[in-house]
Amino acid sequence: MRLALAQINTVVGDLDGNRDRILARLEEARKAGADLVLFPELAVTGYPPEDLLLRPGFIRAARRTVDELAAASAGITALVGAPHLDTDLYNACFVLGEGQIRCVYRKRFLPNYGVFDEDRYFAPGHDLFLLRIGEALVGPTICEDVWQPGPPATDLALAGAQLVANISASPFHVGKDREREEMLRVRARDNTCFVALCNAVGGQDELIFDGHSVVIDDEGELVARAPGFEEALLVVDLDPVAAIGRRLRDVRRRSLARERGEIHAGVVDLGEPRAQREQLHPEPAPLLDDLEQMRCALELGLRDYVSKNGFRDVVIGLSGGIDSAVTAALAVGALGPERVHGVSMPSRYTSGGTRDDGRALAESLGIDFREIAIEPVVETFADALSPSFEGREPDLTEENLQARIRGTILMALSNKFGWLVVATGNKSELSVGYSTLYGDLAGGFALLKDVYKTDVFRLARRLNERAGRELIPQSIIDRAPSAELRADQLDEDSLPPYPKLDQVLEAYVELDRSREELSQDGFDPEVVDRALAMIDRAEYKRRQAPPGVKLRPKAFGRDRRTPITNRWPG
């Protein structure tokens, strides 16, 4: 049989647009001679549609779209994800063929952890289906169904499925492609069956779907892999019936079959596979290293957030520091230099070096650049506030005022020209609250929100390596980080050194290690005490921060939900 995996980038709520994307790939798969084509989970609505699923009109419109797709399914069978209302609401896989809906599989396992909230919207399904294509039996599943080590994949295999087909919207974090593929290899070996997973690709708010759709054979070996972070139609020829021989030799299955008892699965006959002139066995797309995954995910996330929300250009405050430099370089990679605007906003504390570097960066990237001095505005604020501040020495208030003036200028440019403000803060700063509300936290998207400071430096070097030149001036990379809000200021005046801090942050924020466990792990107790106090105290700031690309297994926002009012010492 010839299998196609349509790895497409959908838009939540854009039912007409998603229909057109599905139809285009459906026709492409048909022309390629595919017998069966898989589309991602909830491809009709986009994933995750969240509370749109609570609107009856949205559900009805989604069903009308499915009917339109079914009418276009002559000569090919398609597995398409969409919500299905049948007394209750289900996350469903519609099997379309011969111009109609042949059957509807309902997702059994509904994830309700991390970024998932499917129990809020869907009821679990229980029925199994087998799709017969010639001698091959295909068992449809949806995303989380195949992450579970037992049913439904186990039951489908015991019922005779030689290919488990999984339509998925599996969110990305660094290394997720390898984790997902290894899990599928285990499922294939354990169930003695081929496994094909069609994943979504694209950005949806803070989530990234990385694609990397794959086909694994019954011995757990890779057959085909689509590229990551881009749309693709992967077409491959399979002989799932080859799994029968190994099943006859693997007597362990019989014990499991006796334990499970009789398994009921409806069988839908899809006819014979097409005769093919030649066999298609495409070379698997390569997997990327961690840094390249970060770069691709960040650029994809920004590109989709901008385009899907109706923006064209972005504006970034260029301080001459490493965070704004990496943000600007990634924005150019995502959008092109003509759609990126850089703004330098020097004050009396801005050094000549950072001021020159901001301009040099803009020239290197080929972006629009302007300089707007904030000192006159700072003085106006100081004069207005002087009666109220009389008798008090300058402190953090005056430092934050500079950041807020810069935020106001960027938002004014955004209002005037329709540019999206991209905030430049990183995960290290966001973790400990080293940022200013309504200042450097202002913006519509925080690109580096889930990138630790140490990784910001690594990304800068990688971007220069890829460019084959100093895309980001070396002086920016070499300079000690500073907010430049007071004379001779350095980040390490207020924070532990970033290499030490980031290790503590990863253990506390992502691994949920306690204060006691961190001390037992050998971390410097002083660093731990300072970091934990700042992290928990800064939750109120994080609640007001813009969304940003999720890169780590646990990111702030959907993943990590900590109360603002909280006296637990850690």
C-alpha positions as CSV (number, residue, x, y, z in Angstrom):
1,M,0.0,0.0,0.0
2,R,1.1,3.6,-0.6
3,L,0.8,5.8,2.5
4,A,0.9,9.6,2.6
5,L,1.4,11.7,5.7
6,A,0.2,15.3,5.2
7,Q,2.2,17.4,7.7
8,I,0.3,20.7,7.4
9,N,0.3,24.0,9.3
10,T,-3.3,24.9,10.2
11,V,-4.8,28.0,11.9
12,V,-7.1,27.6,14.8
13,G,-10.6,28.7,13.9
14,D,-9.8,29.2,10.2
15,L,-12.2,26.4,9.0
16,D,-12.2,27.6,5.4
17,G,-8.5,28.0,5.2
18,N,-7.9,24.7,6.9
19,R,-10.3,23.0,4.5
20,D,-8.4,24.5,1.5
21,R,-5.1,23.3,3.0
22,I,-6.4,19.8,3.5
23,L,-8.0,19.7,0.0
24,A,-4.7,20.8,-1.6
25,R,-2.7,18.0,0.1
26,L,-5.5,15.5,-0.5
27,E,-5.2,16.2,-4.3
28,E,-1.4,16.0,-4.1
29,A,-1.6,12.6,-2.3
30,R,-4.1,11.4,-4.8
31,K,-1.8,12.4,-7.7
32,A,1.1,10.6,-6.0
33,G,-1.0,7.4,-6.1
34,A,-1.6,7.2,-2.3
35,D,-4.1,4.7,-1.0
36,L,-4.3,6.3,2.4
37,V,-3.4,9.8,3.5
38,L,-3.2,11.0,7.1
39,F,-3.8,14.5,8.3
40,P,-3.0,15.9,11.8
41,E,-5.3,15.7,14.9
42,L,-8.1,18.3,14.8
43,A,-6.8,19.5,11.4
44,V,-10.2,20.9,10.5
45,T,-10.3,23.3,13.5
46,G,-6.6,23.7,14.3
47,Y,-5.1,22.6,17.6
48,P,-5.8,23.4,20.3
49,P,-9.2,25.2,19.7
50,E,-9.7,25.6,23.5
51,D,-13.0,27.2,24.4
52,L,-14.1,27.5,20.8
53,L,-15.2,23.9,21.4
54,L,-17.8,25.2,23.9
55,R,-19.6,27.1,21.1
56,P,-22.3,24.9,19.3
57,G,-22.0,27.1,16.2
58,F,-18.3,26.3,15.9
59,I,-19.0,22.6,16.2
60,R,-21.7,22.7,13.5
61,A,-19.4,24.6,11.2
62,A,-16.6,22.1,11.7
63,R,-19.0,19.3,10.8
64,R,-20.0,21.1,7.6
65,T,-16.3,21.3,6.7
66,V,-15.9,17.6,7.3
67,D,-18.8,16.9,4.9
68,E,-17.2,19.1,2.3
69,L,-13.9,17.1,2.7
70,A,-15.7,13.8,2.5
71,A,-17.3,14.9,-0.8
72,A,-13.8,15.4,-2.3
73,S,-12.5,12.0,-1.2
74,A,-13.1,10.0,-4.3
75,G,-10.3,7.6,-5.2
76,I,-8.4,7.9,-1.9
77,T,-9.0,7.3,1.8
78,A,-8.2,10.2,4.2
79,L,-7.9,10.2,8.0
80,V,-8.9,13.7,9.1
81,G,-9.1,15.1,12.7
82,A,-12.1,17.1,13.8
83,P,-14.5,17.4,16.7
84,H,-17.5,15.0,16.6
85,L,-20.7,15.7,18.4
86,D,-22.7,12.6,19.2
87,T,-24.7,13.3,22.4
88,D,-21.3,14.3,23.9
89,L,-18.3,15.9,22.2
90,Y,-15.3,13.7,21.0
91,N,-11.9,14.3,19.6
92,A,-12.3,12.3,16.4
93,C,-10.6,10.8,13.4
94,F,-13.0,10.8,10.4
95,V,-12.3,8.2,7.9
96,L,-13.3,9.7,4.5
97,G,-13.5,7.8,1.2
98,E,-15.7,7.2,-1.8
99,G,-17.2,10.7,-1.3
100,Q,-18.5,9.9,2.2
101,I,-17.7,9.4,5.9
102,R,-16.9,5.7,6.2
103,C,-16.5,5.6,10.0
104,V,-15.5,7.8,12.9
105,Y,-12.9,6.8,15.5
106,R,-13.1,8.6,18.9
107,K,-9.9,9.4,20.8
108,R,-9.7,7.2,23.9
109,F,-7.0,8.8,26.0
110,L,-7.5,12.5,26.7
111,P,-4.3,14.2,28.1
112,N,-4.8,16.6,31.0
113,Y,-1.3,17.4,32.0
114,G,1.3,20.0,30.9
115,V,-0.1,22.1,28.1
116,F,-3.1,19.7,27.6
117,D,-6.6,20.3,28.9
118,E,-8.7,17.8,26.8
119,D,-10.8,16.5,29.7
120,R,-12.3,20.0,29.8
121,Y,-13.8,19.6,26.3
122,F,-14.1,15.9,25.3
123,A,-15.5,12.6,26.4
124,P,-13.3,9.5,25.8
125,G,-14.2,7.0,23.1
126,H,-14.0,3.3,23.4
127,D,-14.8,1.7,20.0
128,L,-12.1,0.3,17.7
129,F,-12.0,0.1,13.9
130,L,-9.9,-1.7,11.4
131,L,-9.5,-0.4,7.9
132,R,-8.9,-3.1,5.3
133,I,-6.8,-2.2,2.3
134,G,-6.2,-5.3,0.3
135,E,-4.8,-7.8,2.8
136,A,-3.6,-5.1,5.2
137,L,-5.5,-4.0,8.3
138,V,-4.9,-0.5,9.5
139,G,-5.9,0.7,13.0
140,P,-6.6,4.4,13.4
141,T,-5.6,6.2,16.7
142,I,-5.2,9.8,17.8
143,C,-2.1,11.3,19.4
144,E,-2.1,10.3,23.1
145,D,-3.6,6.9,22.3
146,V,-0.2,5.7,21.0
147,W,1.7,7.3,23.9
148,Q,0.0,4.8,26.2
149,P,1.8,1.5,26.4
150,G,-1.3,-0.7,26.3
151,P,-4.7,-0.2,24.5
152,P,-5.8,0.9,22.1
153,A,-2.6,0.1,20.1
154,T,-2.2,-3.3,21.8
155,D,-5.9,-4.2,21.2
156,L,-5.7,-3.1,17.6
157,A,-2.7,-5.3,17.0
158,L,-4.3,-8.3,18.7
159,A,-7.4,-7.7,16.6
160,G,-5.2,-8.0,13.5
161,A,-3.9,-4.5,12.6
162,Q,-0.5,-4.6,11.0
163,L,-0.3,-0.8,10.8
164,V,-1.3,1.5,13.6
165,A,-2.0,4.9,12.0
166,N,-1.8,7.9,14.4
167,I,-3.0,11.4,13.6
168,S,-1.3,13.8,16.0
169,A,-0.8,17.3,17.3
170,S,2.2,16.6,19.5
171,P,3.7,19.9,20.9
172,F,7.4,20.5,20.7
173,H,10.2,20.9,23.2
174,V,13.9,20.5,22.6
175,G,14.6,16.8,22.0
176,K,10.9,15.9,21.6
177,D,11.4,14.5,18.1
178,R,13.8,11.8,19.5
179,E,11.6,11.1,22.5
180,R,8.6,10.6,20.2
181,E,10.4,8.5,17.7
182,E,11.9,6.2,20.4
183,M,8.4,5.7,21.9
184,L,7.0,4.7,18.5
185,R,9.9,2.3,18.0
186,V,8.9,0.6,21.3
187,R,5.2,0.5,20.3
188,A,6.1,-1.1,17.0
189,R,8.3,-3.8,18.5
190,D,5.9,-4.5,21.4
191,N,2.9,-4.9,19.1
192,T,4.8,-6.4,16.1
193,C,3.2,-3.8,13.8
194,F,4.1,-0.9,11.6
195,V,3.4,2.5,13.1
196,A,2.8,5.7,11.2
197,L,2.4,9.1,12.9
198,C,1.3,12.2,11.1
199,N,2.1,15.3,13.3
200,A,1.0,18.9,12.9
201,V,3.5,21.6,12.2
202,G,3.5,25.3,13.0
203,G,3.1,27.8,15.8
204,Q,-0.1,28.3,17.8
205,D,0.4,31.0,20.4
206,E,3.2,29.7,22.6
207,L,3.0,26.1,21.3
208,I,5.1,24.8,18.5
209,F,4.3,21.7,16.5
210,D,7.5,20.4,15.0
211,G,6.3,17.9,12.4
212,H,8.8,15.1,12.1
213,S,6.1,12.7,11.0
214,V,7.4,9.2,10.8
215,V,6.8,5.6,9.7
216,I,8.4,2.8,11.8
217,D,8.3,-0.9,10.7
218,D,7.3,-3.9,12.9
219,E,10.9,-4.4,14.1
220,G,11.2,-0.8,15.3
221,E,13.3,0.4,12.4
222,L,12.8,3.8,10.8
223,V,11.2,3.6,7.4
224,A,10.6,7.3,6.6
225,R,10.7,10.6,8.3
226,A,9.4,14.0,7.2
227,P,11.5,17.2,8.0
228,G,10.9,19.2,11.1
229,F,9.5,22.7,11.3
230,E,8.1,22.9,7.8
231,E,5.1,21.5,5.9
232,A,5.6,18.3,3.9
233,L,3.8,15.5,2.2
234,L,5.6,12.3,3.0
235,V,4.7,9.5,0.6
236,V,6.1,5.9,1.1
237,D,5.3,2.4,0.0
238,L,4.7,-0.2,2.8
239,D,4.0,-3.9,3.1
240,P,2.4,-4.1,6.6
241,V,1.4,-7.7,5.9
242,A,5.1,-8.6,6.4
243,A,4.4,-8.3,10.1
244,I,2.4,-11.5,10.1
245,G,5.5,-13.7,9.8
246,R,7.1,-12.2,12.9
247,R,3.8,-12.5,14.8
248,L,3.7,-16.2,14.1
249,R,7.2,-16.5,15.6
250,D,6.4,-14.4,18.6
251,V,4.5,-16.6,21.0
252,R,4.3,-14.0,23.7
253,R,1.4,-12.4,21.8
254,R,-0.8,-15.5,22.4
255,S,-0.5,-15.1,26.2
256,L,-1.5,-11.5,26.0
257,A,-4.4,-12.3,23.7
258,R,-5.7,-14.9,26.2
259,E,-5.4,-12.3,29.0
260,R,-7.2,-9.6,27.0
261,G,-10.0,-11.9,25.9
262,E,-12.1,-11.2,22.8
263,I,-11.5,-7.8,21.2
264,H,-14.3,-6.2,19.2
265,A,-13.3,-4.0,16.3
266,G,-15.5,-2.9,13.4
267,V,-14.0,-3.6,10.0
268,V,-14.3,-1.2,7.1
269,D,-13.4,-2.5,3.7
270,L,-11.6,0.2,1.7
271,G,-10.9,-2.0,-1.4
272,E,-7.7,-2.9,-3.1
273,P,-4.5,-0.8,-3.1
274,R,-3.5,0.8,-6.3
275,A,-1.0,-0.8,-8.6
276,Q,2.3,1.1,-8.5
277,R,4.8,1.4,-11.3
278,E,7.7,1.9,-8.9
279,Q,8.3,1.7,-5.2
280,L,8.7,4.9,-3.1
281,H,11.2,4.8,-0.3
282,P,12.3,8.4,0.4
283,E,15.5,9.1,2.3
284,P,14.6,10.0,5.9
285,A,15.0,13.7,6.8
286,P,17.8,14.3,9.3
287,L,17.2,15.1,12.9
288,L,18.6,18.4,14.1
289,D,20.9,19.1,17.1
290,D,19.4,21.0,20.1
291,L,20.6,24.5,19.1
292,E,19.3,24.1,15.6
293,Q,16.0,22.9,17.0
294,M,15.8,26.0,19.2
295,R,16.6,28.3,16.2
296,C,14.0,26.7,13.9
297,A,11.3,26.6,16.6
298,L,11.9,30.3,17.6
299,E,11.8,31.4,14.0
300,L,8.7,29.3,13.2
301,G,6.9,30.5,16.3
302,L,7.5,34.2,15.6
303,R,6.6,33.8,11.9
304,D,3.3,32.1,12.6
305,Y,2.4,34.4,15.5
306,V,2.9,37.4,13.3
307,S,1.2,36.1,10.2
308,K,-1.7,34.3,11.9
309,N,-2.5,37.4,14.0
310,G,-2.6,39.8,11.1
311,F,0.7,41.6,11.6
312,R,3.3,42.2,9.0
313,D,6.2,44.0,10.7
314,V,7.8,43.8,14.1
315,V,9.7,46.4,16.2
316,I,12.5,45.6,18.7
317,G,14.3,47.7,21.2
318,L,18.0,47.4,20.4
319,S,20.0,48.0,23.5
320,G,23.3,46.8,22.1
321,G,23.1,43.7,24.4
322,I,23.0,40.0,23.7
323,D,19.2,39.5,24.2
324,S,18.0,42.1,21.8
325,A,20.7,41.2,19.3
326,V,19.6,37.5,19.2
327,T,16.0,38.5,19.1
328,A,16.6,40.8,16.1
329,A,18.6,38.2,14.3
330,L,16.0,35.5,14.8
331,A,13.3,38.0,13.6
332,V,15.2,38.6,10.4
333,G,15.5,34.8,9.9
334,A,11.8,34.5,10.4
335,L,10.4,37.5,8.5
336,G,13.2,39.0,6.4
337,P,15.1,42.2,7.2
338,E,12.5,44.5,5.5
339,R,9.9,43.6,8.1
340,V,12.1,44.2,11.2
341,H,12.5,47.6,12.8
342,G,15.2,48.3,15.4
343,V,15.0,51.2,17.9
344,S,17.9,52.4,20.1
345,M,16.8,54.4,23.1
346,P,19.9,55.6,24.8
347,S,20.0,57.4,28.2
348,R,22.8,59.0,30.1
349,Y,23.9,55.5,31.3
350,T,24.1,54.0,27.9
351,S,27.8,53.4,27.0
352,G,29.3,54.4,23.7
353,G,30.1,50.7,23.1
354,T,26.5,49.5,23.4
355,R,25.2,52.4,21.4
356,D,27.7,51.7,18.6
357,D,26.9,48.0,18.7
358,G,23.2,48.5,18.4
359,R,23.8,50.5,15.2
360,A,26.3,48.0,13.9
361,L,23.9,45.1,14.5
362,A,21.2,46.9,12.5
363,E,23.6,47.4,9.7
364,S,24.7,43.8,9.8
365,L,21.1,42.5,9.7
366,G,20.1,45.1,7.1
367,I,17.1,46.3,9.1
368,D,15.5,49.7,9.5
369,F,17.1,51.5,12.4
370,R,16.3,54.6,14.4
371,E,17.5,56.3,17.5
372,I,15.2,58.0,20.0
373,A,17.0,59.4,23.0
374,I,15.0,59.0,26.3
375,E,16.9,61.5,28.5
376,P,14.6,64.5,27.8
377,V,11.6,62.3,28.6
378,V,13.3,61.0,31.8
379,E,13.9,64.6,32.9
380,T,10.3,65.5,32.3
381,F,9.2,62.6,34.5
382,A,11.7,63.5,37.1
383,D,10.5,67.1,37.2
384,A,6.9,66.0,37.5
385,L,7.6,63.6,40.3
386,S,10.1,65.7,42.2
387,P,7.6,67.2,44.6
388,S,6.3,63.7,45.5
389,F,9.9,62.2,45.8
390,E,11.3,65.1,47.8
391,G,13.6,63.9,50.5
392,R,14.2,60.5,49.0
393,E,17.3,59.3,47.3
394,P,17.2,57.9,43.7
395,D,16.8,54.1,43.7
396,L,15.2,51.3,41.7
397,T,12.2,53.6,41.0
398,E,14.3,55.8,38.7
399,E,15.9,52.8,37.0
400,N,12.5,51.2,36.3
401,L,11.2,54.6,35.0
402,Q,13.8,54.4,32.2
403,A,12.6,50.9,31.2
404,R,9.0,52.1,31.2
405,I,9.7,55.1,29.0
406,R,11.3,52.7,26.5
407,G,8.3,50.4,26.7
408,T,6.0,53.4,26.0
409,I,8.0,54.5,23.0
410,L,7.9,51.0,21.5
411,M,4.2,50.7,22.1
412,A,3.7,54.2,20.5
413,L,5.5,53.0,17.4
414,S,3.4,49.8,17.4
415,N,0.1,51.9,17.6
416,K,1.2,54.3,14.9
417,F,2.5,51.8,12.3
418,G,0.8,48.5,13.3
419,W,4.1,46.9,14.2
420,L,4.2,44.0,16.7
421,V,6.5,44.7,19.7
422,V,8.7,41.8,20.3
423,A,10.0,41.8,23.9
424,T,13.6,40.6,24.4
425,G,13.7,39.2,27.9
426,N,15.0,35.7,28.5
427,K,13.9,32.8,30.8
428,S,16.6,33.5,33.4
429,E,15.4,37.1,33.9
430,L,11.8,36.1,33.8
431,S,12.4,33.4,36.4
432,V,13.8,35.7,39.0
433,G,11.8,38.9,38.0
434,Y,14.8,40.8,36.7
435,S,12.5,42.8,34.4
436,T,10.2,45.8,34.6
437,L,6.5,45.6,34.4
438,Y,5.2,47.9,31.6
439,G,8.9,48.4,30.6
440,D,11.0,45.7,29.1
441,L,8.1,43.2,29.7
442,A,5.9,45.3,27.4
443,G,5.1,43.7,24.0
444,G,2.9,41.4,22.1
445,F,5.3,38.4,21.9
446,A,8.3,37.5,24.1
447,L,10.5,35.4,21.7
448,L,13.2,34.4,24.2
449,K,10.7,33.7,27.1
450,D,11.8,30.1,27.4
451,V,15.5,30.5,26.5
452,Y,18.0,30.6,29.4
453,K,20.7,33.3,29.3
454,T,23.4,30.7,28.7
455,D,21.5,29.4,25.7
456,V,21.1,33.0,24.4
457,F,24.9,33.1,24.1
458,R,25.0,29.7,22.4
459,L,22.3,30.8,19.9
460,A,24.3,34.0,19.1
461,R,27.4,31.9,18.3
462,R,25.3,29.5,16.2
463,L,23.7,32.3,14.2
464,N,27.2,33.7,13.4
465,E,28.4,30.2,12.4
466,R,25.4,29.8,10.1
467,A,26.0,33.2,8.5
468,G,29.7,32.6,8.1
469,R,30.4,36.0,9.5
470,E,29.8,38.3,12.5
471,L,26.0,38.6,12.0
472,I,26.0,39.6,15.7
473,P,29.1,41.7,16.5
474,Q,31.5,39.7,18.7
475,S,31.7,42.7,21.0
476,I,28.1,42.1,21.9
477,I,28.8,38.5,22.7
478,D,31.9,39.3,24.7
479,R,30.4,42.1,26.8
480,A,29.3,41.4,30.4
481,P,25.4,41.7,30.5
482,S,24.1,45.0,31.9
483,A,20.7,46.7,32.0
484,E,22.5,50.1,31.9
485,L,19.9,51.7,34.1
486,R,22.6,53.2,36.5
487,A,26.3,53.9,36.3
488,D,28.6,50.9,36.0
489,Q,25.8,48.5,36.4
490,L,26.2,44.7,35.7
491,D,23.6,42.0,35.9
492,E,25.8,40.1,38.4
493,D,25.4,43.0,40.9
494,S,21.8,41.8,41.3
495,L,22.0,38.1,40.3
496,P,24.2,35.1,40.7
497,P,26.4,34.3,37.7
498,Y,24.2,33.1,34.9
499,P,25.9,29.7,34.5
500,K,25.2,28.9,38.2
501,L,21.8,30.5,38.2
502,D,20.6,28.7,35.1
503,Q,21.5,25.3,36.6
504,V,19.4,26.1,39.7
505,L,16.5,27.4,37.6
506,E,16.4,24.3,35.5
507,A,16.3,22.1,38.6
508,Y,13.7,24.2,40.5
509,V,11.5,25.4,37.7
510,E,11.5,22.4,35.4
511,L,12.3,19.4,37.7
512,D,10.5,20.8,40.8
513,R,13.4,20.1,43.1
514,S,12.9,21.4,46.6
515,R,15.3,23.7,48.5
516,E,16.5,20.8,50.5
517,E,17.0,18.6,47.4
518,L,18.9,21.3,45.6
519,S,21.3,21.6,48.6
520,Q,21.7,17.8,48.5
521,D,22.4,18.0,44.8
522,G,25.5,20.1,45.6
523,F,24.3,23.6,44.5
524,D,25.7,26.6,46.3
525,P,23.2,27.2,49.2
526,E,23.6,31.0,48.8
527,V,22.7,30.8,45.1
528,V,19.8,28.5,45.9
529,D,18.4,30.8,48.6
530,R,18.7,33.9,46.4
531,A,17.3,32.3,43.3
532,L,14.3,30.6,45.0
533,A,13.3,33.8,46.8
534,M,13.3,35.8,43.6
535,I,11.5,33.1,41.5
536,D,8.5,32.7,43.8
537,R,8.3,36.5,44.4
538,A,8.1,37.2,40.6
539,E,5.1,35.1,39.8
540,Y,2.9,38.2,39.6
541,K,5.2,39.6,36.8
542,R,5.1,36.4,34.8
543,R,1.3,36.4,34.8
544,Q,1.4,39.7,33.0
545,A,4.2,38.8,30.5
546,P,3.5,38.4,26.8
547,P,3.2,34.8,25.4
548,G,6.4,33.3,24.0
549,V,7.7,30.2,22.3
550,K,7.7,27.1,24.4
551,L,11.1,25.3,24.1
552,R,11.5,23.4,27.3
553,P,9.5,20.5,28.8
554,K,8.2,22.9,31.4
555,A,7.6,26.5,30.4
556,F,6.1,29.4,32.4
557,G,2.4,29.7,31.7
558,R,0.5,26.6,30.6
559,D,3.0,24.2,32.1
560,R,3.9,25.8,35.4
561,R,1.0,27.1,37.5
562,T,2.2,28.6,40.8
563,P,-0.1,30.7,43.0
564,I,0.9,34.4,43.3
565,T,-0.1,34.5,46.9
566,N,2.1,31.8,48.3
567,R,4.0,31.3,51.6
568,W,5.5,27.9,50.9
569,P,9.3,28.4,51.4
570,G,10.4,26.0,48.6
